Amino acid sequence: MKIRLIVRQILTITILFFGLILNSCKESNENKFSYEEFKDALYYNNSTGEFSDLGNLEMCINRWKMPKYIKSKGTMNRDGGNSRLYAIIFKWSNIIVDGKNVEIEFEAIPDSGKTIEDVFTNSINLNNSKYLKVKEFRLVPISKTN
């Protein structure tokens, strides 16, 4: 009987130990930032007030995986068609900044010879993703349908 009790205690302790380990692994996989930490992660340059070209879509995908397309911004011609896109917005539901998700707006890197359409037409062209740099980001509420 005494051996049975010892085995049961060892199993209980082992299960609790592995539960704590699994829980800590889960928390460490989540990307949690403060607002300032996230600005730094996107290579924000305080002296220029802009994001560096290093803060680009390719870097974001490599670090936080594929985003969800939200919308494009552009000018329209008279017949209602898009004549020029100047920004595109993606959302990462696996990034938490001050308790919210993040939408990042990207623009084409000036003088790169690439446009937003070179990077995104119905899906992201990973070979050209380095040509879109962070323009700004905004915090959005975490939705249940991420």
C-alpha positions as CSV (number, residue, x, y, z in Angstrom):
1,M,0.0,0.0,0.0
2,K,2.8,2.4,0.9
3,I,4.5,1.8,-2.5
4,R,1.2,2.5,-4.3
5,L,0.8,5.8,-2.5
6,I,4.4,6.8,-3.3
7,V,3.9,5.9,-7.0
8,R,0.6,7.9,-7.1
9,Q,2.4,11.0,-5.6
10,I,5.2,10.7,-8.1
11,L,2.7,10.5,-11.0
12,T,0.8,13.5,-9.6
13,I,3.9,15.6,-9.3
14,T,5.2,14.5,-12.7
15,I,1.8,15.5,-14.3
16,L,1.9,18.8,-12.6
17,F,5.5,19.4,-13.7
18,F,4.8,18.7,-17.3
19,G,1.6,20.8,-17.2
20,L,3.6,23.8,-16.0
21,I,6.2,23.2,-18.7
22,L,3.6,23.0,-21.5
23,N,1.9,26.1,-20.2
24,S,5.1,28.1,-20.1
25,C,6.0,27.0,-23.6
26,K,2.6,28.1,-24.8
27,E,3.0,31.6,-23.3
28,S,6.5,32.0,-24.7
29,N,5.3,31.4,-28.3
30,E,3.0,34.3,-28.1
31,N,4.4,37.6,-29.3
32,K,3.6,40.1,-26.6
33,F,4.9,43.7,-26.8
34,S,4.4,47.1,-25.3
35,Y,3.7,49.8,-27.8
36,E,7.3,51.1,-27.6
37,E,8.8,47.6,-27.9
38,F,6.7,46.9,-31.0
39,K,7.9,50.2,-32.6
40,D,11.4,49.1,-32.0
41,A,10.7,45.6,-33.4
42,L,9.5,47.3,-36.7
43,Y,12.8,49.4,-36.9
44,Y,11.3,52.7,-36.0
45,N,13.9,55.5,-36.3
46,N,13.1,58.2,-33.7
47,S,15.4,60.8,-35.3
48,T,13.6,60.6,-38.7
49,G,10.1,59.7,-37.3
50,E,9.8,57.0,-39.9
51,F,10.3,53.2,-40.1
52,S,13.5,52.0,-41.7
53,D,13.5,49.9,-44.9
54,L,14.5,47.0,-42.6
55,G,11.0,47.1,-41.2
56,N,9.4,45.4,-44.2
57,L,6.8,42.8,-45.1
58,E,9.4,40.1,-45.6
59,M,10.8,40.7,-42.1
60,C,7.3,40.6,-40.6
61,I,6.4,37.4,-42.3
62,N,9.7,35.7,-41.3
63,R,9.1,36.7,-37.7
64,W,5.4,36.4,-37.2
65,K,4.2,34.2,-40.2
66,M,1.6,35.1,-42.8
67,P,-0.8,37.9,-42.1
68,K,-4.4,38.4,-43.0
69,Y,-5.2,40.9,-45.8
70,I,-7.4,43.7,-44.5
71,K,-7.6,46.3,-47.3
72,S,-5.7,48.4,-49.9
73,K,-5.6,52.1,-50.2
74,G,-5.3,54.0,-53.5
75,T,-6.7,56.5,-55.9
76,M,-9.4,55.7,-58.3
77,N,-9.9,56.8,-61.8
78,R,-13.2,58.2,-63.2
79,D,-14.7,54.8,-64.1
80,G,-14.2,53.6,-60.5
81,G,-11.2,51.4,-61.1
82,N,-8.1,51.5,-59.0
83,S,-5.5,53.6,-60.8
84,R,-2.8,53.5,-58.2
85,L,-2.4,51.8,-54.9
86,Y,-0.3,53.6,-52.3
87,A,-0.7,51.4,-49.2
88,I,-1.9,48.0,-48.1
89,I,-2.9,46.8,-44.7
90,F,-2.4,43.4,-43.1
91,K,-3.3,42.1,-39.7
92,W,-1.4,39.6,-37.5
93,S,-3.6,37.9,-34.9
94,N,-0.6,36.3,-33.2
95,I,0.9,39.6,-32.2
96,I,-0.3,41.2,-29.0
97,V,0.6,44.8,-28.2
98,D,-0.8,46.3,-25.0
99,G,-3.5,43.6,-25.1
100,K,-4.6,44.3,-28.7
101,N,-3.9,42.9,-32.1
102,V,-2.0,44.8,-34.7
103,E,-2.7,46.1,-38.2
104,I,0.3,47.2,-40.1
105,E,0.1,49.5,-43.1
106,F,2.8,49.0,-45.8
107,E,3.9,51.2,-48.6
108,A,6.3,50.6,-51.5
109,I,9.9,51.5,-50.8
110,P,10.7,54.6,-52.8
111,D,13.1,54.1,-55.7
112,S,12.9,50.3,-55.4
113,G,11.3,49.9,-58.8
114,K,8.5,47.8,-57.2
115,T,4.9,48.7,-56.6
116,I,2.3,47.2,-54.2
117,E,0.9,45.3,-57.1
118,D,4.3,43.6,-57.6
119,V,4.0,42.3,-54.0
120,F,0.3,41.6,-53.6
121,T,-2.3,40.6,-56.1
122,N,-4.7,38.2,-54.3
123,S,-1.7,36.7,-52.4
124,I,1.7,37.8,-51.2
125,N,4.6,37.3,-53.6
126,L,7.2,36.3,-51.1
127,N,10.1,37.1,-53.5
128,N,9.0,40.8,-53.6
129,S,7.8,41.2,-50.0
130,K,11.0,43.0,-49.0
131,Y,9.9,45.9,-51.2
132,L,7.1,47.0,-48.9
133,K,8.1,48.9,-45.8
134,V,6.1,49.7,-42.7
135,K,4.3,53.0,-43.0
136,E,2.4,52.9,-39.7
137,F,0.6,50.5,-37.4
138,R,-2.5,50.6,-35.3
139,L,-3.8,48.6,-32.4
140,V,-7.2,46.9,-33.0
141,P,-9.4,45.0,-30.5
142,I,-8.8,41.2,-30.4
143,S,-11.7,39.6,-32.2
144,K,-13.0,36.1,-31.6
145,T,-12.8,35.3,-35.3
146,N,-9.0,35.8,-35.7
